Amino acid sequence: LQGLKLRAAPLLSELKSLSGDMHSRYLLVSSKFDDPIVEVDDRCCGGCFSSLPLRITHAVKSGELLECPECGRILTNSTAVTGINGESDEMI
């Protein structure tokens, strides 16, 4: 969990610069969960482990910020916060 928080720091700064709706959503989700931003892993939400529709997983892989339809956590692709070599990448 701590490692994901550290790797998600660039994404968090990106969230702060997004529209008020997504930032408000982040604040709401973070009040409910210690891990409001989770990775999609094998087509599952990294928070509640619910299976995600293929449409959502493809959109997240493409860089869209979407929410898990079950728990509401913000979904991210692991390569969005971690580079191929495991090093942190800056968000584009």
N, C-alpha and C positions, 0 to 999 in steps of 0.2 A: 504493500500500500504506500509506504513512504517513497519507494522508488518511482512509482507512478506519479505521485504528487510532484516530485522533482522534475520528472520528464514532462509533465503537463504544464509546467510554469510558462513556457512560451505560448501555449494554447490559452491559458488563463489571461495573459496580457492581451492576446488577440480578442478574447471574449469581451474584455472591458471596452475595447474600441468598437464593438459591434453595435447594432441597433439596440435601442432600449428594451425591445421585447426579449431578445436573447439574453441580455445581461440580467434583466429582471427574472427570467426563467432560471438562470444560473443561481441567482441569490435564493430563489425559492427552493430549488433542488438541494442546494448546499445546506439549507436549514433542516432538511430531512435526512440527508445522508452525509457521511464523512467523505464519501467518494462521489461527488456529483458528476465528474467527468470520467468515463470508463472507456476502455478499448473494446472493440468488437473482436471477439476471438472465436473462430470457427463458426461463424454465423450466429453467435450468441452474445447477449449483453454481458459485459464483464462485471456488472453489478448484481443483477437478479438472475442471470444465466438463462433467461428465456430465449427461445429460438426466435431469430429475427427473419422477417420476410427478405427474400433475395433482393428486392427493389431497394430496401433500406441499406443492406450491406454494400450493394454496388454504389449507392449514393455516398455513403460514408467513405468508401475507398476512393471516391472521386474528390473528396475533400469537403463535402457538405457537412454542416453541423446539424444533426438531427437528434431527436429524443427517442429513447426506448418507449415503444407503445405500452409496455407493461408497467415499468417503474418510473419513467420520466427522466432518468439520468441522461446526460448529454453524451452522445456516442462519438467516438473518434477512432480513426484508423491508427494502429500502432505505428505505422511509418510516418504519420503526421507529426508525432511527437518524438519518435526515435528514428534515427537514420538507419540505413542498411547495416552499417558497421556498429550499431548500438550507441552512436554518439548523438547528442541532441542536435536537432536541426532547427533553424529559424523558420517560423511560419512565413509563407509567402503571402 
